[in-house]
Amino acid sequence: MAKIMPFHIAFPVHDLKLAREFYGGLLGCPEGRSSEEWIDFDLYGHQIVAHLKAGHEPDLHHNAVDSHAVPVPHFGVVLEMGDWQALAERLKAAGQKFVIEPYVRFQGQVGEQATMFFLDPSGNALEFKAFQDIGQLFAK
């Protein structure tokens, strides 16, 4: 397997204050550089950048996966199971609304994984998942 390097993703938000509260506050992402038009966040060692786009309206499509309507596009991180469970509990305690509630998908099958989907305040979809066996990440 190749050495894992941090990814970078830039995405639109309609309000930087709300983005700061959501990513920095709720998700606990340390803030990096910022300006009047963007904010860098450290999402589990990955660089995500919220860019201000006035009037941003997300254009989400949905695909069926394990009988759920998965929002596309989306991004997130594969966590260790304990970290995933802690995040799910923190989000539930904060009253975060889920697109797909935390659950185990493909149960008893190749690729079994815990997953959850939710939207940021600008409507960007996020997925966080975890595997009991990380070797199943790319299993067919």
N, C-alpha and C positions, 0 to 999 in steps of 0.2 A: 504494500500500500504506500502511496506517495505521502510525503510529509504534509501534514495539514497546516495550511497557512490561513491567516485571517481573510475573510472575504470583505468586500466593500460593496455597499448598495446605497444609492441615493434615491429618495422617493419624495413625492409631493405631499405637503400638508397645507391646510387652509389657515392654521393658527399656530405660531411657534410657542406661545405661552402654554396652550393645551398640549402640544407635543412634548414640551419640557416636563409638564406635570405627569403625563402618561409614561414616557420613556424613562425620564430621570426619577420621577417619584414612584409610580406604581410598579414599573418593571425593575427599578433600581439600577439603571444604566448610568455609569459615571459620564459626565459631560466633558467633552474635549473642546476643541476650538469652536467658535461660533461667530456669527455676524448678525446684522439686522435681517438677513435673508436665509440663513441656514444654521443648523446646530449639528455638530458631530456627537455621537453617543457610542459608548463602548458596550456592545451587546455580547456578553460572554466572550470577550476578546476579539470581536468582529466590529468593523467600523461601519456604522449605519449613519446616514446623513439625512436629516429632515430638511427639505428645501421648501421655503414659502412659495405657494402658488395660489394667489388670490382666486377665490371662486372655485377651488378644486372640488370636483365631483368625481368620486371613484366610479370606474366602469367595471364592475365585477361580473364575471361569468361564473357559472357553477358546473362542475362535472361530478358525476356519481362515483363515489368511492366507498365501498363497504356499506351501501345503502344510505349514505349521507351526501348532501349537496355541498361539495368542497368548493370554497370560493377561489377563483383564479383571476388575477395573480395573487400570490401570497408569498411571504418569506418568514423565516424563523430559525430556530436552532434545535439540533438534536442534543438533548441533555442526558445526563446520567439519571437513572430512575428516581433516586432520592431527590435530586434537584427538581425534576419534573413534578413530582408529587408536592414538594414544598411550594413551587410556583402556582400550581393548580389551587392549593389551599389558600395561598395569599390572594389570588385573584378572586376566588369565591368569597373570602372574608371581606374584600373591598367592594363587593357587589358588581364586579365586572360581568357584563352580559356576554355570553358565548354564542357564536354562530354554531359551533358543534361543541357540546359539553365534553369535559374530560372523560375519556373512556379508552378501553383497549380494543383496537381494531385488528382484524384478521386473527381473532382469537383461535389458538390451536393450529394455526397455519404458518407456512413459511412467511417471514416478514412481520410476525406479530409485533405490535407496537402500541404504546400509550400515546394518545394524541389529543389535542384541543385546538380549536380555532376561535379567534376573537378579532374584533376590529379596533383600530386606534380611533381617536376622536375625529380624524379626517376620513375614516372609512377604509383605510388600508388594512388588508387582511393579514393576520399573523398566525402561524402554526408552530407550536412547540410539541416535540415528540420525544420519546425515549424507548429504548429497547432493553429487555432483560438481557439479551444476548446481542451486543453491538455487531457481532459477525453477521447478523440478519439484515443489516442496513441495506445491502445491495443484493440480497438473496433472491433468486428467481423461483 
